[in-house]
Amino acid sequence: MTDCPAPLNIMTQRGPTVLWNDSATPSELSESISYGAVGATCNPVIALAAIRADLSRWSARLAELAAERPTATESELGWRVIEEVSLDAAHLLEPAFDHYHGRNGRLSMQTDPRLARDAAKLVAQAEHFSSLARNIIVKIPATAVGLAAIEEATYRGVSVNVTVSFTVAQAVAAGEAIARGLRRREAAGGDTATMGPVVTIMVGRLDDWLKTVYERRQLCFDPGYLEWAGIAVAKRAYGEFQARGLRPRLLIAAYRNALQWTEFVGGDLVLSPPFAWQKRFQASGLDPLPRIDAPVSPPILEALARLPEFREAYAADGLTPAEFDTFGATRRTLRQFLSADEELDQIVRDILIPAP
């Protein structure tokens, strides 16, 4: 009896939906590539996990860097290690980058969240990251400042992965910012053929926020409906991208349930589950049939619409760019990324000045 391909392998062989790994740990990425993954991501939280997974190696490297750069701050040393973690992962993805002519095979590096209020600094760091390897894609947040940085970085030839994005309005605004950057670059004679921009929707983080709001508002409807909120938003955004002819693909991230996989199969988009979820999907025995065009049930949408925050997330004009920054899921996520920066600083500090 021959072995049948596992679910993720089937998905990546059948149609346009592709798999990226939401981890830069080499062992996890290598196994994910065996499932058909053609991309990966890194951010302060993910980099921390990769460093902790091989702490002896990275502790030694941090000690070397500290000796080489005696005036460097803890943050500067930590971010140098993030670059090296990212480049290890990017190397593993080079075959896919060549195969897909730049559309896939990319490693996402995230701009420092401490720069989130300064578009010029975000663009400068994006250009620096993009220069480190030919298959780097750079994460910039879908905030009011981030939109300006997204357009400018795209114009300068950086492939952007829009992050800290939870709503249809954010996705559309970011997609349009990328489109403006691409048009400006083409008008100036720059090449865009091998650029591979994507716009992320962090579906699970939206669900997390709406569950918090559900409790705060003391609502009462089937709590299982809350598992569909991010799915509904992402499907709506996918439809908007198709209708508007926006070039970037959507990327689905921040997984909390299997529906956030099965409901998107068949779309020309990127699925980027954490490695632990990929292993669950591989072992599930589910047949990932195309469901991107299957609508979310009207009773579910009606129940979710009792949450003003869902209505804001679901409508294409539900938030203005100024309101992106104050949306609850945005503030929560930026705070978590900033906390990861602080944790990385602490790791560096413990190496530089060990406890007595």
C-alpha positions, 0 to 999 in steps of 0.5 A: 500500500502506498502512503497518501500525501498528508493534508498540508502536502495535498493543499500545496499541490492542488491549487494556488494556496501556499504554506509559509511557516510561522517560525524561524527555528531551523528544525521546524522550518526544515520540517515545514518545508517537507510539508510544502512550505515556501516561506517563513516569518520572524518577529521579536516573539518568534526570534525569542523562541528560536534563541531559546531553542538553541540558547547555548549557540546564541549565548556564545554568539552574543558574547562574541558580538559584545566583544566585537562591538564593545559600545553596542547597546543590549538592543543593538546586539539583540537585533543583530542576533535577530538578523542572524536567526532570520538569515539562517531561515532565509538560506533554507528558503532560497530554492523556493525563492528561485522556483517562484521567481520571488513570489514565494521563498521569502523570510519575513523580518519585522521592523522594530516596534519601537520605531512604529511612530517614525515612518522614516526610521521604519523605511530605513530599517526596511531597506536595511533588512531587505539588503541582507538577503535577496529573499527577505520580505519586511514586516511593517505595521498597518498603522497610520504611520505604517501606511506611509512607510509601506508605500515608501518602502515599496517604492524603494524596492522593498517587498513588504509584509503588512503586519499588526493587521486585523480588519478589512479596512486595514488590509484594503488601506495597506493593499492600496498603499502597496499599489501606490508604491508599485506604481511610483516605482514602475513610473520611475523605471524600477523593477517590480516583477520579482517583488512579492508583497503580502498583507497579513490578517492576524485572524486569531488575534482578532478573535482573542480581542473580540472574546475579551469584548464579548465578556466585557459587554456581558453578551450571550450568544453561542460562544462558538460563533466567536471562532468565526470572526477572523475567518469572516473578516479575512474572507471579506478582505479577500473578496475586496482584494479580488474586486479591486484588483490589488496585487498583494496576496493576503496572508492568514496568521495567528491561528487558534483553530483548524477552521482558520486553515480549512476555510481558506483553502483554494484562495490565491493567498498564503496560510502561515500557521505556527509549526505546532498547528502544522503538525496538528493539521498534518495528523488530522486526516482532513481533506482540505477541499477548497472553501475560500468562496464558501460564505460564513453563515448569516446567523453567525454574522448576525450574532457577531454584529452585536459587537461594534468592534466586529462591525468595525473590523468587517466593513471595508470602511469600518475604521479610518487610518487614524483609528487603526492605532487605537483598535484594541487588537492593534494596541494589544499586539504592539504591546506584546511585540514591545514586551518581546523586545524587552525580554530580548534585552534581558537575555542579552543583559544576562549574558553581558552581566551574569548574575553573581 
